[in-house]
Amino acid sequence: INDSTVQDMSESRKLQKVGGSAYSLTLPKPWVEAHDLGKGDELNILQQRDGTLLITGENGDELEELDLSADIEQTTIQSAIYSAYYLGIDVVTLEDDANLAVETIQSIVKKLPGAQITTAREDKSEIRFLLDLDMLDITSILRQEHRLVKMMLESFWNDASIDTYEDQLDEQNHILNRTCRLSSRSASLLRTSGIKHRYLIPSILNIGKRLENIGDIVVSMQKRNHQPTE
């Protein structure tokens, strides 16, 4: 049993036989209360490779939604949608008074992997983030970012275009941020994403940010090289 939302505890509990073939085990009261659980609530149980059980009090079917108020300024809409994506929000709703063109929303959404506009009306727009959980592997994401930065550098020295690599690097960094934010709240996703401990998340985000910064520097250098000389 593994969860970091409650202080570390160690104790022994006896299995109780229920019926002819089932067994039951009581759970520590502080853990149950910390997860706001009660009678009849469902738990997620994951058997790990080393034989231990990972138990979480999370309901994976519940969607987290964000309703952006009509007062939001158009200049801040991109930051708001990006923040919702990073924080693990599943659905973002924009009301009609936000006065945003569909083209504006589309230009933002297309930069976020797994984001789709599911409703596009004059009075309402709805964005859903449907990122495949199989994509959320930290090692693969960081390796891809490293590969893209390397290809950007090679293209720079060969005076080739790096625009495609820049866009792909941005996409991978968006995925990295969402993966880390979701993993910080979900013990099961923390395990499947390949992050061994929550305290490593700031360092992982820092690595991703550094790789992104290197990419930005390469882009800036190439633009300077292509500026006409007086």
Disulfide bonds with the S-S distance in Angstrom:
none
